């Protein structure tokens, strides 16, 4: 089978809600990473066959074909097509999968897989939400309501269910959250993100500035400060401190064929080794990365110990903690530069964002294999295994 290679990967530093990146229109934010990934690859813009753009809240400033608008706002010629996809939080990881599949099938040679979300400007849930009953304008159809009577599909409820099922306490979640902040701070302050981050020009109250540091990292976080945050429900264990941060951000990954490597004299950073997507219980919802990982490893003929680094999205702390318990993976290899609890989770941009970090982290450490998994609304999960080159 033909191979798919990553030749460039970049992301913006995350911005907090109504923070330093909120002044960027999301179309321009997405366009910026498209231009940057082309520049990093050293490729002529008109050589790109397609752009696959992940975005969850495709409404308002992110509506009316967000991916195509990003191409038209970028330096890519208008002859480059685009498509916008929504696989919830895994949207841009699925963009990478679709790009790799296009390349591996031989139908295309150079595809940009990207994603973006401005959660400051387009609020989470803007496109509609699950309801208990079918109501005018509700995404819940009569047949869906009959199949899942009186069910409220909620990621918050799913995360609480995972915590109960896997015996995870509030203290467990808070310790994990503190680790995320400490690892992210160490990575940022030590320059680990410098090679992957695209600096953005922004305007602040003090005048023009450059945004190149993830805004959500809490360097002053302590066990006491995290423990003091109010629970989201009285009988639950989730808090804003042990959940991912709302975030503005974008990321892009260029995926190419072996023929493109030779034709354009490109340098591969990594090879995509396995692509897996599975679906399961839509009520507990966020547990599916556990079982998707099992399938990915089986399909790849690998064990969890064959992998050097893991990026498991920290949508809520119970997800990576349950994943660790289920897989028996080494926690020291998990989210080594912190995760979404500290760095933010820009929904449709997170898949490409995590992939960018994983590629750079593997290469910086001289490691070989990495695995990325993403929990997604509706009980779906994407898993990608790659080999750093």
N, C-alpha and C positions, 0 to 999 in steps of 0.2 A: 504493500500500500504506500502511496505517496506520503511524504512527511510535511508537517506544517511547522514553521519556525517563527519565533518572535525576534524581530530585529530592532525594535525600539519600544519603549514603554515610559510613559510620563503621567504625572498627576499634578493637580494643584494642591497646595496646602489647604486643609479644611478651614472653613470659616464658621464661627458660631452663628446661631440664629440672630438675625439683625446685627451681625458683626461686621468684620472687615471686608468680607466678600459680597455683602448684601447689595452693594451698589452695582455689581456686575449683572447685566441681563443674562439669563441662562443660555440663550442662543450664543452670545458672544463668549461666554465661559466655555461652552462646548467647542466653539470655533477655535479658541486659543489652544486647546490641547490637540486638535486636529493639525493645526499648523506646526506645533512643536514636535509632534511625533514624526511628521514628514521631514522636518529639519534634522532631527536626531538621526534618522535613518540615512540622511544624505541622498534622498530620492527626489526626482522631479515630480512635482505635484500631479502632473497629468498621467503619471504611471499608475496611479491608484485606480483599482477596478471598482471598488465599492466602499461605502461607509455603513456600518451597522451600529446604530446608536441606541443605547439603553436609556430609558426614562420611565419612571413610574407614574408621576402625576402629569399626564399629557393633556393639560388644559391651560388656558390663559397664556402666559408667556412661554409655556412649554407645549402649547398646542399647535394645531395647523401644520403638522409634519415637522416636528422638532429637529429630526436628523437632517432633513433636507435644508431647513433654514440654517442649521449650523454650517453645512457645506457652503451655502451661498454667502454666509457671513465670513467665511474663512478665505485663505489664499488658494484653496483648491479651485480648479476651473469648474465652471457650471456643468461641464460634461461628466463630472463624477456623480454617480447616483448615490442615493442613501435610503435607508429604511429605519424606522423607529420601532423598537420592540419593548414589550413589557412582560417580564417574568418576575415582577415584583422586585424584591431586594437583589435577586440574582440577574437582573436585566442585562447588565454589561458583562457579567460572566457568561451568560448565554450568547451575548454578542461575540465573545471570543470563540465559543463553541461553533457558532454559525460560520464565523470567518474561517476557522480551522477546517470545518467540513467542506466549505467551498474550495479551499486550497487543496485539500486532500482528494477531493473528487476530480480535480483537474479543470473545473469550470472557471476558476479565477486564480490569479497568481498573487495579487497584492490587495489585501483588504484591511481597512482600519476598523478595529473593534473598539468602541468608545461608550461612554456613558456620562451623564451629567444630571444634576439636580440642584436647583436653588430652593431649598426648603424655607428660606426667608421670604421669597417672593411668590412661591406657589406652595401653599400649605399642604402637608401630608393629609391625604384623604379627600383632596379637592375633587377628585373624579367620581366620588360616590363611596358609600360604605355598605357593608353587610348589615342587614336588618333582621329582626326576629321574624317578621312576617312580610309577605309581599305587599308593598304599598306603592302608590303612584310614584314613579321615578326611582324605585329601589332596584339595586342590582340583584336582589333575591327574587327569582321568578317563582311562579306557583309550583312548578315541578321541583325546583331546588328546595323550596320550603317543605314539600311533601317528603323528599328524601332525607332531609335533616330538620325534622320538626322542632320548633322552639330552640334552635341552636343559634347562639351568637358567635359567629366566627371572629375571634379576637386573638391577635398575637400576644397581647398582655396576658389573657387568660391561658393561652397555650404555654407561655413561659412559666407561669405559676404552676401549671399542671406538670411540666417537666421537673421543676424543683421538687414537688411533692413525690413524684414517681421515683426520682433518683436520690432522694434523701438529702437534698441540698438545703442548708440552713441560710438564714440571713447573713450570718457570720461568714459562711463559705463564699457567698456571692460578694460580700464587701471586701474580703481578702483578695479575691480575684480582681475586683475593680481597682484596688490600690496597686496591685502588680501591674495592671495595664497602664496606669498613669506613670508609674516609676520606670517601666521599660520604655514608654514613649518619650518621657523626658530625657532619659539617658541616650536614646537614639537621636533625638533632635539636637540635643546639646553636643553630642559627639560627632555630628555631621553625617550620620547614617542615611538621612533623607536627602542630602544635598544633591546626589546624583539623579534622583528621581523627580524632584519637585520642580515645577515650572513657576518661577516667580511672577506674580501679578502686580501690575501697577494699579494702585488704589488711591482714593482720596479720603483723607481723614480730617477731623476737625483741626488738626495741626498742620494740614497741607498734604501734598503728594507724599506717597510712601510706597514701599515694596512689601507685598505680602508673600512670605516664603517660609513661614513657620506655622504649623498646625495650631489653631487658636484655642482648641478645647483642652489642651494638656494642662492639668492642675499640678504644678510642681510643688505646691504647698499642701497637697492632700495628705491626710493622716488617717490612721484607723478611727480616731475619734470624730474627725470631720465627716467622714463617709458614713459612720454609724449614726450620726445626728440627722441625716436626711430622712424626711418623712416617707413612710411606706405609701405605695400607690393605692393599696387597699388595706383595711384594718387587719385582716387575717392573712395577708400575703407576705412575701419576702422581697418583692421587687421594689426598687426605689429609682429615682432619677439618677442616683449615683452609681448603681450597678447595672444600668441599661445604657444603650448606645446614645450618643448625643445627636440631636438634630444638627444638620450640617449642610453647608453650601460647598459644592466641589465638582470636579470633573476629572476624567482620566481617559487615556487612550493607549491602545496597544496595536502595533502593526504586525500582522500575520502574513507570512509569505511562503511561497513554494520553494522547492530546491532549485527549480529553473530560474526563479526570480533572483535567488541568491547569486547565481552565476551571471545572469544577464546584466544585473545592476551592480554587481560587485559589493553585495551587502554582507555585513558581519552578523551572524546569528548570535543572539544572547541566550536563547533557550529553544528546546524542541518540545512540542506538545506531545506528551506520551499517552495520555488517556483522557477521554471525554465521557462523562457519565451524567445522566439526569434521571431522577426517580421521583415518584410521588407516593404519598401514603395518607395517613389520617389527617383530614383537614381541620379537625377540632384541636387536637394537641399541636398540630400544625408545624411547629419549629423543631421537632425531633428528627425529621427526615434526614438531615445530614449524617446521622449515625449510620443509617442503613444504606444510604447512598455511598458512603465511604466503604462499607463492606463490599458492595457490588463493584465499585471502582477497583479496589485492590484485587478482587477475584478476577476481573476482566484483564487487569494488567499483569497478573501472575506475580503479585508482590505481597509482602507482609508489611504491617505498620512499621516494623523496625528497619525496613529498607529505605524509609523516607527520612530525609535530613531535617526538613522544616515543614511546619504546618501553618496555614493561615485559615482559621475558622472564624467566621464573622461574629463579632461580639454584639449581636443585636440585643441580647439580654445575657447576663452572665450564666444563667442555667444552661444555655445551649453549648458553649465550649466546655463547660464543666461536665455535663452529661456525656459529651462526645469523648472526653478524656477517659471517663469511667468505662464507657462502652468499648472503646478501641484499645485501651491499655497503653496509649501513646505516652511518650516521655513529655511531661509538662514543660520541661526546659526547652523543647523544640517548638512549642506552640506560641504563635504571635510574639516572636522574640523582640519586635520593635513596638510592642503595644498593639492595641486594637481599637475598635470603634467606640469603646467606653471612653477612651482618652482622645482618640483622633477624629471621631465623628463618623456618621453613617449617612452619606449623601444618596441614599436609596439607589436610584438607577445608575449612579456612578461608582458604587462600592465594589462591584465585581472587578472592573478594570483597575480600580484603585488598589485592591488587595493583590491582584496579579502583578501590578507594577512593583509593589513592595516586595512580593515574594521573589520575583526575578532578581531584583537588585540585592536582596538579602542573601540569596543563595550564592550569587557571584562574589559578593563582598566577603563571605565566609569560606569561599572555596568549596562549597558543598554541591551535591549533584542533584538529588531529587527533592521536589517539593510538592505538597498537596494543598489545594485550596477548596474549601467547602462553604456553601452559603445556604442558610435557611431562608425559605421564601413563603410568602402568603399562599394559602391554599394547601399547604402540606407538601410542597415541592422542594427539591434540593439539587443544586448543581455541584459536581465535584470535578476538578481538573487536576491531573498529575502532569508535571513538566520536569524536564531534565535541563539543568543549566549547562551551558556550553562555554 
